[in-house]
């Protein structure tokens, strides 16, 4: 069953096409607050595509390099290592699984049935471990699958794409150098440059205290992530940084606005994934019963934001550990028409909010054809993505 799904995954990567790049435009989507406690309208869930950020982690080496004035002994991160899931992160990942069980119980069996679910992670330990912890909560073994009276857990398989071939790891410069060129060009656009210039004093302050020449909001985001990671191992944010923490957050949010500001950037960040989801939806609508009901993706904050942006529901923010976004394919029980719903849990474990898809009439259900039309400029096949990544 898994091999069949993986073959289907490979096929959807080569399907579809993207139109020429449209003129760059500024988009800001209003935040939604309606709580989701039941299925929207008189609809039946057909398929769910769920992506979540890993749990709390230690700083990674690139973040530590942004603060050379401070030297951190490797023992500080023992026994986890750098860029690694902490115990708190494992508990947060478990909350993600509990949230998924609560929302999708009945849609998927309480038994682990391999034909019902497919799981993909990125090729990093923290996302693989997050998937395992979430699956432990999603599938505690019922009596038929209880293999040890002492262990309330069962192994669930997952798959991953090798690091340097993974479209979800677009931000690795060797994976997609063109992404950085496009983003850096956007920094120089007059309206964007004017927003960044507001933080010139902050850049100087950070440069003086870190020992790094800070001159972009992306570097500020790295520092913000560094301090979060250090907090995760009990190292308090230094006083000099506490004094400007609010500005650090503001500049980080600006970076998230820039990163998903144009359709071209969104294509790099989520185009292949969204293309895959749309083609899998088409297959489900055509009655393909060989595909799973649920597709899980254990990934990163960039991927959560990217999928939200691609689905036209993104308000610039830094997604938290364990934040979860789902695109749900639903069928109206009366008319048989298919709809897409975008559901977001900004906190691990919920509650979830149902988002209004920008350009879809103001409702929380967007007809499938409308959703495809709204996203057609941000989808990409894997081959198109690879070619775009190395374009001069």
Secondary structure as the mmCIF struct_conf table of DSSP 4:
data_model
#
loop_
_struct_conf.conf_type_id
_struct_conf.id
_struct_conf.beg_label_comp_id
_struct_conf.beg_label_asym_id
_struct_conf.beg_label_seq_id
_struct_conf.end_label_comp_id
_struct_conf.end_label_asym_id
_struct_conf.end_label_seq_id
HELX_RH_AL_P HELX_RH_AL_P1 UNK A 2 UNK A 13
TURN_TY1_P TURN_TY1_P1 UNK A 14 UNK A 14
HELX_LH_PP_P HELX_LH_PP_P1 UNK A 20 UNK A 24
STRN STRN1 UNK A 35 UNK A 35
BEND BEND1 UNK A 38 UNK A 38
BEND BEND2 UNK A 40 UNK A 42
STRN STRN2 UNK A 43 UNK A 53
STRN STRN3 UNK A 57 UNK A 57
HELX_LH_PP_P HELX_LH_PP_P2 UNK A 58 UNK A 60
HELX_RH_AL_P HELX_RH_AL_P2 UNK A 61 UNK A 64
TURN_TY1_P TURN_TY1_P2 UNK A 65 UNK A 66
TURN_TY1_P TURN_TY1_P3 UNK A 68 UNK A 69
BEND BEND3 UNK A 70 UNK A 70
HELX_RH_3T_P HELX_RH_3T_P1 UNK A 74 UNK A 77
TURN_TY1_P TURN_TY1_P4 UNK A 78 UNK A 80
TURN_TY1_P TURN_TY1_P5 UNK A 82 UNK A 83
STRN STRN4 UNK A 85 UNK A 85
HELX_RH_AL_P HELX_RH_AL_P3 UNK A 87 UNK A 104
STRN STRN5 UNK A 105 UNK A 105
TURN_TY1_P TURN_TY1_P6 UNK A 106 UNK A 107
STRN STRN6 UNK A 108 UNK A 108
BEND BEND4 UNK A 110 UNK A 111
TURN_TY1_P TURN_TY1_P7 UNK A 114 UNK A 116
STRN STRN7 UNK A 117 UNK A 121
BEND BEND5 UNK A 123 UNK A 124
HELX_RH_AL_P HELX_RH_AL_P4 UNK A 125 UNK A 138
TURN_TY1_P TURN_TY1_P8 UNK A 139 UNK A 139
HELX_LH_PP_P HELX_LH_PP_P3 UNK A 140 UNK A 142
HELX_RH_3T_P HELX_RH_3T_P2 UNK A 143 UNK A 145
TURN_TY1_P TURN_TY1_P9 UNK A 149 UNK A 150
STRN STRN8 UNK A 159 UNK A 160
HELX_RH_3T_P HELX_RH_3T_P3 UNK A 163 UNK A 165
HELX_RH_3T_P HELX_RH_3T_P4 UNK A 167 UNK A 169
TURN_TY1_P TURN_TY1_P10 UNK A 170 UNK A 171
BEND BEND6 UNK A 172 UNK A 172
TURN_TY1_P TURN_TY1_P11 UNK A 173 UNK A 175
HELX_RH_AL_P HELX_RH_AL_P5 UNK A 177 UNK A 187
TURN_TY1_P TURN_TY1_P12 UNK A 188 UNK A 188
BEND BEND7 UNK A 189 UNK A 189
HELX_RH_AL_P HELX_RH_AL_P6 UNK A 190 UNK A 197
TURN_TY1_P TURN_TY1_P13 UNK A 198 UNK A 199
HELX_RH_AL_P HELX_RH_AL_P7 UNK A 200 UNK A 210
BEND BEND8 UNK A 211 UNK A 212
BEND BEND9 UNK A 216 UNK A 216
HELX_RH_AL_P HELX_RH_AL_P8 UNK A 217 UNK A 231
TURN_TY1_P TURN_TY1_P14 UNK A 232 UNK A 234
HELX_LH_PP_P HELX_LH_PP_P4 UNK A 235 UNK A 238
HELX_RH_AL_P HELX_RH_AL_P9 UNK A 239 UNK A 242
TURN_TY1_P TURN_TY1_P15 UNK A 243 UNK A 244
HELX_RH_AL_P HELX_RH_AL_P10 UNK A 245 UNK A 259
TURN_TY1_P TURN_TY1_P16 UNK A 260 UNK A 260
BEND BEND10 UNK A 261 UNK A 262
HELX_RH_AL_P HELX_RH_AL_P11 UNK A 263 UNK A 285
TURN_TY1_P TURN_TY1_P17 UNK A 286 UNK A 287
BEND BEND11 UNK A 290 UNK A 291
BEND BEND12 UNK A 293 UNK A 293
STRN STRN9 UNK A 294 UNK A 299
HELX_RH_AL_P HELX_RH_AL_P12 UNK A 301 UNK A 310
TURN_TY1_P TURN_TY1_P18 UNK A 311 UNK A 312
BEND BEND13 UNK A 316 UNK A 316
HELX_LH_PP_P HELX_LH_PP_P5 UNK A 319 UNK A 320
TURN_TY1_P TURN_TY1_P19 UNK A 321 UNK A 322
STRN STRN10 UNK A 324 UNK A 332
TURN_TY1_P TURN_TY1_P20 UNK A 333 UNK A 335
STRN STRN11 UNK A 338 UNK A 345
BEND BEND14 UNK A 346 UNK A 347
TURN_TY1_P TURN_TY1_P21 UNK A 348 UNK A 349
STRN STRN12 UNK A 353 UNK A 355
HELX_LH_PP_P HELX_LH_PP_P6 UNK A 356 UNK A 357
TURN_TY1_P TURN_TY1_P22 UNK A 358 UNK A 359
BEND BEND15 UNK A 360 UNK A 360
TURN_TY1_P TURN_TY1_P23 UNK A 361 UNK A 362
BEND BEND16 UNK A 363 UNK A 364
STRN STRN13 UNK A 366 UNK A 367
HELX_RH_AL_P HELX_RH_AL_P13 UNK A 368 UNK A 375
TURN_TY1_P TURN_TY1_P24 UNK A 376 UNK A 378
HELX_RH_AL_P HELX_RH_AL_P14 UNK A 382 UNK A 389
TURN_TY1_P TURN_TY1_P25 UNK A 390 UNK A 390
#
